[in-house]
Amino acid sequence: MAELEYVQLMASLPALGPLLGAKSVPISALRLRKRLDDMLEGGHRDELDAAESILAWQKIPLGMSDDEFLARAGHVLSRLKNPTLRKLAQARLEMRTLIAALRRRESGQDAPAPNMAWGYGRNLKRIRNNWRDPSFGLAQAHTWLVPFREKLAGGDMTGSERLVLEVSWRQADHLVGFHTFDFEAVALYVARWHLLDRWSRYDAEGAAARFGKLLADSLDAAPAELNFNSGA
């Protein structure tokens, strides 16, 4: 039965645990990749790789333009056969589009032109038509928009990143449903693993940055002969 095709694989993967409590992922990228390569069927492996190419940040080249990324996303979505994986990808891309719009407006830019390639999904026209509305007229449908906008305006980058990851985590959790040992269960595990990995890396980097700032502040407050940044 399809719903039991990956019992062994799912049983071999450690529980991910809560997103924001993670200091590290429970299984390394190398070990996860090895399990998937060894135990996923070829067609499913290809589906998962395709979805990761537009969802996992580390799989997106830094120099890729919006046009190039949107072309890739359109190509991938048109070829994804699994409806659950396609639904997850669409939800994530629409969320990124809203975030891009908020950041664009926050920086003082005008609404994107109708013929401009800048985002994905059902809300592009509504965003343009409601550019001056704080939440583009979408606050009820996307309840995370208001708190994200507030964090963005306040310069709370850690808080905004945390909120985005929480919403993405809930999106994946919502799709899990009754998927336990099928391909959907594997794909959603991998999607949440990437979120967990991103948060644990971000949290570690944030902790290092905060420590560095505390150290710099303490040096600034120290007597001149102890301040290594005094230019001596």
C-alpha positions as CSV (number, residue, x, y, z in Angstrom):
1,M,0.0,0.0,0.0
2,A,1.3,3.5,-0.9
3,E,0.6,4.9,2.5
4,L,3.0,2.3,4.0
5,E,5.7,2.4,1.3
6,Y,8.3,4.2,3.5
7,V,7.8,2.7,6.9
8,Q,11.5,1.7,7.2
9,L,12.7,5.1,6.1
10,M,10.5,7.1,8.4
11,A,11.2,4.8,11.3
12,S,14.9,5.4,10.8
13,L,14.6,9.2,10.9
14,P,14.9,10.9,14.4
15,A,12.0,13.1,15.6
16,L,12.6,16.7,14.6
17,G,11.2,18.2,17.8
18,P,9.9,21.8,18.2
19,L,11.3,24.3,15.8
20,L,12.3,27.1,18.1
21,G,13.8,24.9,20.8
22,A,16.4,23.5,18.4
23,K,20.1,24.2,18.8
24,S,21.0,21.8,16.0
25,V,19.3,19.4,13.6
26,P,18.8,15.8,15.0
27,I,20.3,14.3,11.9
28,S,23.1,15.8,9.7
29,A,22.6,16.8,6.1
30,L,25.0,14.1,5.0
31,R,23.2,11.3,6.9
32,L,19.8,12.5,5.8
33,R,20.9,12.6,2.2
34,K,22.4,9.1,2.4
35,R,19.1,7.7,3.8
36,L,17.1,9.4,1.1
37,D,19.4,8.2,-1.7
38,D,19.4,4.7,-0.4
39,M,15.7,4.3,0.3
40,L,13.6,6.6,-1.9
41,E,12.4,5.4,-5.3
42,G,13.9,7.2,-8.2
43,G,10.8,9.1,-9.2
44,H,10.2,10.3,-5.7
45,R,13.9,11.3,-5.4
46,D,13.5,13.5,-8.5
47,E,10.3,15.1,-7.1
48,L,12.0,15.9,-3.8
49,D,15.1,17.3,-5.5
50,A,12.9,19.5,-7.8
51,A,10.9,20.9,-4.8
52,E,14.1,21.6,-2.8
53,S,15.5,23.5,-5.7
54,I,13.0,26.3,-5.1
55,L,12.3,25.9,-1.4
56,A,15.7,25.3,0.2
57,W,17.7,28.6,0.4
58,Q,21.0,26.8,0.1
59,K,19.9,25.3,-3.2
60,I,19.2,28.8,-4.8
61,P,22.3,30.5,-6.3
62,L,23.1,33.8,-4.6
63,G,23.3,35.6,-8.0
64,M,20.1,34.3,-9.4
65,S,17.8,37.1,-10.6
66,D,14.1,37.3,-9.9
67,D,13.3,36.5,-13.5
68,E,15.6,33.4,-13.4
69,F,14.1,32.2,-10.1
70,L,10.5,32.7,-11.2
71,A,11.2,30.8,-14.4
72,R,12.7,27.9,-12.4
73,A,9.8,28.0,-10.0
74,G,7.2,27.9,-12.8
75,H,9.0,25.0,-14.5
76,V,9.3,23.0,-11.3
77,L,5.7,23.6,-10.3
78,S,4.4,22.5,-13.7
79,R,6.3,19.2,-13.3
80,L,5.6,18.3,-9.7
81,K,3.2,15.4,-9.7
82,N,2.6,15.1,-6.0
83,P,-0.3,17.5,-5.0
84,T,0.9,17.8,-1.4
85,L,4.4,18.8,-2.4
86,R,3.0,21.2,-5.0
87,K,0.7,22.8,-2.5
88,L,3.5,23.3,0.0
89,A,5.7,24.9,-2.7
90,Q,2.9,27.2,-3.8
91,A,2.2,28.3,-0.2
92,R,5.8,29.0,0.5
93,L,6.4,31.0,-2.7
94,E,3.3,33.1,-2.1
95,M,4.6,33.9,1.4
96,R,7.9,34.9,0.0
97,T,6.1,37.2,-2.5
98,L,4.3,39.0,0.3
99,I,7.6,39.4,2.2
100,A,9.3,40.8,-0.9
101,A,6.4,43.3,-1.3
102,L,6.6,44.4,2.3
103,R,10.4,44.9,2.1
104,R,10.1,46.7,-1.3
105,R,7.5,49.1,0.1
106,E,9.5,49.6,3.4
107,S,12.5,50.7,1.3
108,G,10.3,53.4,-0.3
109,Q,9.8,51.7,-3.7
110,D,6.6,51.9,-5.7
111,A,4.4,49.0,-6.5
112,P,5.9,46.7,-9.2
113,A,4.7,47.4,-12.7
114,P,2.1,44.9,-14.1
115,N,4.6,43.5,-16.6
116,M,7.4,43.1,-14.0
117,A,8.5,39.6,-12.9
118,W,8.8,40.0,-9.2
119,G,6.6,37.4,-7.4
120,Y,4.4,34.4,-7.6
121,G,0.8,33.4,-6.9
122,R,-2.7,34.6,-6.6
123,N,-2.1,37.9,-4.8
124,L,0.1,39.8,-7.3
125,K,-2.7,42.0,-8.7
126,R,-4.2,42.6,-5.3
127,I,-0.8,43.6,-3.8
128,R,-0.3,46.1,-6.6
129,N,-3.9,47.5,-6.3
130,N,-3.6,47.8,-2.5
131,W,0.1,49.0,-2.3
132,R,-0.7,51.7,0.3
133,D,-2.7,49.4,2.5
134,P,-0.5,48.3,5.4
135,S,-1.2,44.6,4.7
136,F,-2.2,44.9,1.0
137,G,-5.8,44.1,2.0
138,L,-4.7,40.6,3.0
139,A,-4.4,40.8,6.8
140,Q,-7.3,38.4,7.4
141,A,-6.2,35.8,5.0
142,H,-2.5,36.0,6.1
143,T,-2.6,36.8,9.9
144,W,1.2,36.8,10.1
145,L,1.4,39.9,7.9
146,V,0.7,42.5,10.6
147,P,3.2,41.2,13.2
148,F,5.8,40.7,10.5
149,R,5.3,44.2,9.2
150,E,5.7,45.6,12.7
151,K,8.9,43.6,13.3
152,L,10.3,44.7,9.9
153,A,9.5,48.4,10.6
154,G,11.2,48.1,14.0
155,G,14.3,46.5,12.6
156,D,13.7,43.3,14.5
157,M,15.4,41.0,12.1
158,T,15.6,38.0,14.5
159,G,12.0,38.3,15.3
160,S,10.9,38.6,11.7
161,E,13.0,35.6,10.7
162,R,11.6,33.6,13.6
163,L,8.0,34.5,12.6
164,V,8.6,33.4,9.0
165,L,10.0,30.1,10.0
166,E,7.2,29.5,12.5
167,V,4.5,30.2,9.8
168,S,6.4,27.9,7.3
169,W,6.6,25.2,9.9
170,R,2.8,25.4,10.6
171,Q,2.2,25.2,6.8
172,A,4.1,22.0,6.6
173,D,2.5,20.6,9.8
174,H,-1.0,21.4,8.4
175,L,-0.2,19.3,5.4
176,V,1.1,16.3,7.3
177,G,-2.5,15.3,8.2
178,F,-2.6,11.5,8.1
179,H,0.7,11.1,6.2
180,T,2.9,8.8,8.3
181,F,4.8,6.4,6.2
182,D,4.2,7.5,2.6
183,F,6.2,9.8,0.3
184,E,4.3,12.9,1.5
185,A,5.5,12.1,5.0
186,V,9.1,11.9,3.8
187,A,8.8,15.1,1.8
188,L,7.3,17.1,4.7
189,Y,9.9,15.7,7.0
190,V,12.6,17.0,4.7
191,A,10.8,20.4,4.3
192,R,10.7,20.8,8.1
193,W,14.3,19.6,8.4
194,H,15.4,22.5,6.2
195,L,13.5,25.0,8.4
196,L,15.0,23.5,11.5
197,D,18.5,23.7,10.0
198,R,18.0,27.3,9.0
199,W,16.7,28.3,12.4
200,S,19.6,26.5,14.3
201,R,22.1,28.2,12.0
202,Y,20.4,31.6,12.3
203,D,20.2,31.2,16.1
204,A,23.9,30.3,16.3
205,E,24.9,33.2,14.1
206,G,22.6,35.5,16.1
207,A,24.1,34.4,19.4
208,A,27.6,35.0,18.0
209,A,26.7,38.4,16.8
210,R,25.1,39.3,20.2
211,F,28.2,38.1,22.0
212,G,30.4,40.1,19.7
213,K,28.3,43.2,20.4
214,L,28.5,42.7,24.2
215,L,32.2,42.3,23.9
216,A,32.6,45.4,21.8
217,D,30.4,47.4,24.3
218,S,32.4,46.1,27.2
219,L,35.7,47.2,25.5
220,D,34.2,50.6,24.7
221,A,33.4,51.0,28.4
222,A,36.9,49.8,29.5
223,P,39.8,52.2,30.4
224,A,41.8,53.3,27.3
225,E,44.8,51.2,28.1
226,L,42.6,48.0,28.0
227,N,40.7,48.9,24.8
228,F,42.2,47.0,21.9
229,N,40.2,49.2,19.5
230,S,41.7,52.4,20.8
231,G,44.0,52.7,17.8
232,A,47.2,52.2,19.9
